[in-house]
C-alpha cells in the first residue's frame, strides 16, 4: 500500500471523529445508543413538537424530557416531567407493574421500585419527584388488567 492510500482511511476517520465531536452527545446517542433526547418547556410545546403522543401528560407539565428510539418504527420512549397535578386522567388505571422502560433518565425514579403503575393506554406512568415518569410500550398484562 502506498502512503497516499493509507492517508484516505485515516482522513475519513478524522472527519468522522470531528463530526461526532462537533455534533455533540446527540450524534453519539443517535448512532451508538439508538436514542434521541428532547426537552420541552411546557405541555403546549410538547404537544406541538414531541415525536410521541402521550395524552396523560398534565396541562401544567413543565421541564419535559423525552427520550425515543432512533430505530425506524420502534415505539420505545420515556418521559419525565414536572407537574403539580396529583392525579392523571380518569382513563389511567392503576394496576400491578409488569413492565419497565427501555431507558432511564437522570432524576427519574427506578421503575423496578414501583409495585404499581398507572396504565394510560400504551404508557405506564409512576410518580416522580415533583411530577411523573412514564414509558412505552407497557406490557400486555398491564393493558389487560387496566381494561379488565
C-alpha positions as CSV (number, residue, x, y, z in Angstrom):
1,X,0.0,0.0,0.0
2,X,1.2,3.4,-0.8
3,X,1.3,6.2,1.7
4,X,-1.4,8.0,-0.2
5,X,-3.8,5.1,0.1
6,X,-3.2,4.9,3.8
7,X,-4.0,8.6,4.2
8,X,-7.5,8.2,2.8
9,X,-8.9,6.0,5.6
10,X,-7.1,8.0,8.2
11,X,-8.6,11.2,6.9
12,X,-12.1,9.7,6.8
13,X,-11.7,8.6,10.4
14,X,-10.6,12.0,11.5
15,X,-13.5,13.6,9.7
16,X,-16.0,11.2,11.3
17,X,-14.5,11.9,14.7
18,X,-14.7,15.6,14.2
19,X,-18.3,15.4,13.1
20,X,-19.2,13.4,16.2
21,X,-17.3,15.9,18.4
22,X,-19.0,18.9,16.8
23,X,-22.4,17.2,16.8
24,X,-22.1,16.6,20.5
25,X,-23.7,13.9,22.5
26,X,-26.9,13.9,20.4
27,X,-25.0,12.4,17.4
28,X,-23.3,9.8,19.6
29,X,-26.6,8.9,21.3
30,X,-28.3,8.5,17.9
31,X,-25.6,6.5,16.3
32,X,-24.3,4.4,19.2
33,X,-27.2,4.2,21.6
34,X,-30.0,4.4,19.1
35,X,-31.8,7.0,21.1
36,X,-32.7,10.7,20.8
37,X,-33.5,13.0,23.7
38,X,-35.5,16.2,23.5
39,X,-36.7,18.7,26.1
40,X,-39.8,20.9,26.1
41,X,-40.5,23.9,28.4
42,X,-44.2,23.1,28.8
43,X,-47.1,20.9,27.7
44,X,-48.0,23.2,24.8
45,X,-44.6,22.8,23.3
46,X,-44.6,19.1,24.0
47,X,-48.0,18.6,22.2
48,X,-46.9,20.7,19.2
49,X,-43.4,19.2,18.7
50,X,-42.9,15.9,20.5
51,X,-42.1,12.8,18.5
52,X,-44.6,10.8,20.7
53,X,-48.2,11.2,21.7
54,X,-48.9,10.9,25.4
55,X,-52.4,12.1,26.4
56,X,-51.6,11.6,30.1
57,X,-49.2,14.5,30.2
58,X,-50.8,17.1,32.5
59,X,-51.6,20.5,31.2
60,X,-49.4,22.1,33.8
61,X,-46.4,20.0,32.9
62,X,-43.0,21.8,32.6
63,X,-39.4,20.7,32.2
64,X,-40.4,17.7,30.0
65,X,-37.7,15.4,28.8
66,X,-38.5,12.8,26.2
67,X,-36.2,10.0,25.0
68,X,-37.2,8.0,22.0
69,X,-35.6,5.3,19.8
70,X,-33.9,6.3,16.5
71,X,-34.7,2.9,15.1
72,X,-37.4,3.1,12.5
73,X,-40.9,2.1,13.7
74,X,-39.6,1.5,17.3
75,X,-42.2,2.5,19.9
76,X,-39.8,2.7,22.9
77,X,-40.0,6.1,24.7
78,X,-39.7,7.6,28.2
79,X,-41.0,10.9,29.5
80,X,-40.0,12.7,32.7
81,X,-41.8,15.9,33.7
82,X,-42.5,18.3,36.5
83,X,-46.2,18.8,37.4
84,X,-48.2,19.9,40.4
85,X,-51.0,17.6,39.3
86,X,-51.6,14.9,41.9
87,X,-53.6,12.7,39.6
88,X,-53.7,11.5,36.0
89,X,-56.7,11.4,33.6
90,X,-59.5,9.2,34.6
91,X,-58.7,6.7,31.8
92,X,-55.4,5.9,33.6
93,X,-55.9,2.8,35.7
94,X,-53.7,1.7,38.5
95,X,-52.5,-1.9,38.3
96,X,-49.5,-4.1,39.2
97,X,-46.3,-3.2,37.4
98,X,-45.1,-5.8,35.0
99,X,-43.1,-3.7,32.6
100,X,-40.1,-1.4,32.7
101,X,-38.7,1.3,30.5
102,X,-36.1,0.7,27.8
103,X,-34.0,3.7,29.1
104,X,-33.5,5.7,32.2
105,X,-33.4,9.5,32.5
106,X,-31.4,11.4,35.0
107,X,-33.5,12.2,38.1
108,X,-36.2,9.6,37.1
109,X,-37.3,7.1,39.7
110,X,-36.5,3.4,39.4
111,X,-39.4,1.6,37.7
112,X,-38.2,-1.5,39.5
113,X,-39.0,0.0,42.9
114,X,-42.6,0.6,41.8
115,X,-45.1,-2.1,42.8
116,X,-47.9,-0.5,40.7
117,X,-48.2,1.8,37.7
118,X,-51.0,3.9,36.1
119,X,-51.8,2.4,32.7
120,X,-52.6,5.2,30.3
121,X,-53.2,3.3,27.0
122,X,-49.8,2.1,25.9
123,X,-48.0,4.1,28.6
124,X,-47.1,3.1,32.1
125,X,-46.7,6.0,34.5
126,X,-45.4,6.3,38.0
127,X,-45.0,9.3,40.4
128,X,-41.6,11.1,40.2
129,X,-40.2,13.7,42.5
130,X,-42.3,16.8,41.6
131,X,-44.0,15.1,38.7
132,X,-44.4,12.0,36.7
133,X,-42.3,9.4,34.8
134,X,-43.8,7.3,32.0
135,X,-42.7,4.7,29.5
136,X,-44.0,2.9,26.5
137,X,-44.5,0.2,25.4
138,X,-46.0,-1.3,28.5
139,X,-46.8,-5.0,28.9
140,X,-49.9,-6.9,27.7
141,X,-50.5,-7.9,31.3
142,X,-50.7,-4.2,32.4
143,X,-53.0,-3.2,29.5
144,X,-55.3,-6.3,30.1
145,X,-55.5,-5.6,33.8
146,X,-56.4,-2.0,33.2
147,X,-59.2,-3.0,30.8
148,X,-60.5,-5.8,32.9
